[in-house]
């Protein structure tokens, strides 16, 4: 808990300089960003080797997941992909300050070589169709995707099903009455 609070403080400190999160959500950083990210952890496998976070931005959920895994899953590693160099610098600072088993790749997601992840996450990055395209190449054979989505989740799922086959566990968000958490497995292109 203390490390999550310290991380939220770090985001608040850096955000005015490099726009990590919107100014209006900065005042509610705990509920809007930290707790919203924490809720993904309940859908993660009990054990995983490699978690990849796409479009990591301010580290939600990638840094938060690494912080939560730090004590119990010490061998688990995290890869945060963020093409914005300033945000990547922030992520590297957070990784160093908290001693996380994580690396930052400051490249475009589609330019990164396949990573074979057990878990791929992305928050507020793109519509589900695009997320599946970006994620499929980075998933290992039994990998899962965890995507928080807003009130348009049903429309995004319907559009994605026209191009992709996948198993979906669609759960209510604990932080947003209109939000959903999509746990997606066995992704293949139709």
C-alpha positions as MATLAB code, in Angstrom:
seq = 'XXXXXXXXXXXXXXXXXXXXXXXXXXXXXXXXXXXXXXXXXXXXXXXXXXXXXXXXXXXXXXXXXXXXXXXXXXXXXXXXXXXXXXXXXXXXXXXXXXXXXXXXXXXXXXXXXXXXXXXXXXXXXXXXXXXXXXXXXXXXXXXXXXXXXXXXXXXXXXXXXXXXXXXXXXXXXXXXXXXXXXXXXXXXXX';
ca = [
       0.000    0.000    0.000;
       2.788    2.409    0.896;
       4.547    1.795   -2.417;
       1.316    2.358   -4.350;
       0.868    5.658   -2.505;
       4.468    6.641   -3.270;
       3.935    5.743   -6.919;
       0.768    7.883   -7.064;
       2.815   10.749   -5.603;
       5.498   10.262   -8.255;
       2.855   10.432  -11.002;
       1.437   13.616   -9.455;
       4.904   15.151   -9.306;
       5.784   14.384  -12.947;
       2.362   14.829  -14.541;
       2.279   18.631  -14.846;
       5.573   18.526  -16.769;
       4.831   15.704  -19.214;
       1.047   15.170  -19.050;
       1.094   11.611  -17.680;
      -2.600   11.777  -16.750;
      -5.196   14.446  -17.407;
      -5.189   17.420  -15.039;
      -8.792   16.735  -14.000;
      -8.071   13.103  -13.054;
      -4.917   14.028  -11.133;
      -6.945   15.039   -8.066;
      -8.627   11.626   -8.018;
      -5.516    9.651   -8.919;
      -6.074    6.987   -6.268;
      -9.536    5.853   -7.380;
      -9.340    6.787  -11.060;
      -5.932    5.281  -11.810;
      -4.411    3.252   -8.963;
      -7.472    1.304   -7.766;
      -8.711    0.981  -11.352;
      -5.402   -0.730  -12.197;
      -5.240   -2.831   -9.016;
      -8.525   -4.543   -9.872;
      -6.868   -6.245  -12.873;
      -4.663   -8.284  -10.557;
      -7.538  -10.578   -9.548;
      -7.770  -11.784  -13.163;
      -4.061  -12.517  -13.520;
      -2.801  -16.098  -13.345;
      -1.486  -17.189   -9.944;
       1.923  -17.563  -11.567;
       3.301  -15.919  -14.683;
       6.754  -15.350  -16.088;
       6.223  -12.335  -18.311;
       3.657   -9.527  -18.285;
       3.645   -7.022  -21.159;
       1.872   -3.677  -20.807;
       1.126   -1.894  -24.099;
       1.124    1.893  -24.275;
       2.156    2.115  -20.634;
       1.955    5.905  -20.354;
       2.012    6.717  -16.642;
       2.407    3.060  -15.648;
      -1.251    2.179  -15.280;
      -1.555   -0.768  -15.047;
       2.027   -1.955  -15.804;
       3.910   -0.389  -12.878;
       1.016   -1.095  -10.512;
       1.047   -4.801  -11.500;
       4.827   -4.947  -11.029;
       4.463   -3.384   -7.567;
       1.763   -5.899   -6.596;
       3.880   -8.814   -7.866;
       7.110   -7.649   -6.276;
       6.896   -9.737   -3.097;
       5.133  -12.933   -4.162;
       6.180  -13.342   -7.777;
       9.800  -12.291   -7.563;
      10.770  -14.087  -10.787;
       8.003  -12.484  -12.827;
       9.235   -9.838  -15.218;
       7.440   -6.932  -16.806;
       7.925   -5.223  -20.139;
       6.375   -1.789  -20.535;
       6.077   -0.536  -24.111;
       5.796    3.242  -24.455;
       6.860    5.138  -27.585;
       6.716    8.612  -25.990;
      10.304    9.227  -24.843;
       9.303   11.498  -21.940;
       6.831    8.954  -20.574;
       9.398    6.196  -21.076;
      11.864    8.247  -18.990;
       9.246    8.515  -16.242;
       8.632    4.746  -16.347;
      12.367    4.038  -16.091;
      12.554    6.346  -13.062;
       9.656    4.518  -11.377;
      11.225    1.115  -12.109;
      14.520    2.253  -10.610;
      12.969    3.925   -7.543;
      10.873    0.875   -6.671;
      13.391   -1.800   -7.654;
      11.019   -3.496  -10.071;
      11.848   -6.442  -12.317;
      10.815   -4.479  -15.392;
      12.156   -2.906  -18.574;
      10.828   -0.155  -20.796;
      10.861   -0.453  -24.574;
      10.475    3.018  -26.050;
       9.330    1.874  -29.463;
       6.077    1.554  -31.347;
       4.240   -1.594  -30.212;
       4.058   -3.020  -33.723;
       7.851   -2.592  -34.146;
       8.724   -4.684  -31.075;
       9.718   -8.297  -31.772;
       7.189  -10.847  -30.405;
       7.584  -11.177  -26.631;
       5.782  -14.449  -25.769;
       3.985  -12.970  -22.746;
       1.745  -14.826  -20.321;
      -0.266  -11.636  -19.808;
      -0.759   -8.602  -22.044;
      -2.523   -5.535  -20.680;
      -3.472   -2.143  -22.049;
      -5.528    0.629  -20.527;
      -7.066    3.495  -22.494;
      -4.958    2.710  -25.551;
      -7.229    1.719  -28.446;
     -10.449    0.001  -29.464;
     -10.572   -3.763  -28.921;
     -10.033   -4.573  -32.628;
      -6.711   -2.706  -32.564;
      -5.766   -4.104  -29.143;
      -6.190   -7.671  -30.393;
      -4.025   -6.888  -33.434;
      -1.290   -5.429  -31.228;
      -1.562   -8.083  -28.510;
      -1.801  -11.275  -30.542;
       1.816  -11.101  -31.678;
       3.121  -10.612  -28.115;
       1.126  -13.410  -26.426;
       2.597  -16.787  -25.605;
       0.606  -19.942  -26.473;
      -1.520  -19.894  -23.305;
      -1.408  -16.141  -22.762;
      -4.271  -13.906  -21.709;
      -5.141  -10.284  -22.321;
      -6.561   -7.985  -19.645;
      -8.252   -4.850  -20.933;
     -10.290   -2.376  -18.882;
     -13.000   -0.901  -21.087;
     -15.679    1.752  -20.725;
     -19.321    2.029  -21.643;
     -18.690    1.134  -25.309;
     -17.298   -2.305  -24.409;
     -20.205   -4.219  -25.975;
     -19.838   -2.366  -29.282;
     -16.085   -2.993  -29.275;
     -16.580   -6.702  -28.558;
     -19.100   -7.013  -31.409;
     -16.732   -5.261  -33.843;
     -13.787   -7.427  -32.739;
     -15.769  -10.653  -33.187;
     -16.143   -9.825  -36.889;
     -12.374  -10.199  -37.355;
     -11.168  -12.310  -34.434;
     -12.096  -15.464  -32.543;
     -11.468  -15.421  -28.808;
     -12.744  -16.629  -25.454;
     -14.039  -13.784  -23.322;
     -14.635  -13.403  -19.607;
     -16.433  -10.047  -19.335;
     -16.612   -8.715  -15.757;
     -18.031   -5.568  -14.185;
     -15.423   -2.985  -13.178;
     -15.240   -2.341   -9.447;
     -14.359    1.312   -9.972;
     -16.675    2.403  -12.783;
     -20.351    1.397  -12.976;
     -20.162    1.632  -16.787;
     -16.767   -0.071  -17.004;
     -15.861   -3.650  -17.856;
     -12.768   -5.795  -17.430;
     -12.201   -8.020  -20.451;
     -10.149  -11.156  -19.926;
      -9.454  -12.581  -23.363;
      -7.840  -15.911  -24.245;
      -7.287  -18.145  -27.283;
      -7.097  -15.307  -29.785;
      -7.020  -16.135  -33.486;
      -7.706  -14.192  -36.661;
     -10.860  -15.220  -38.528;
];
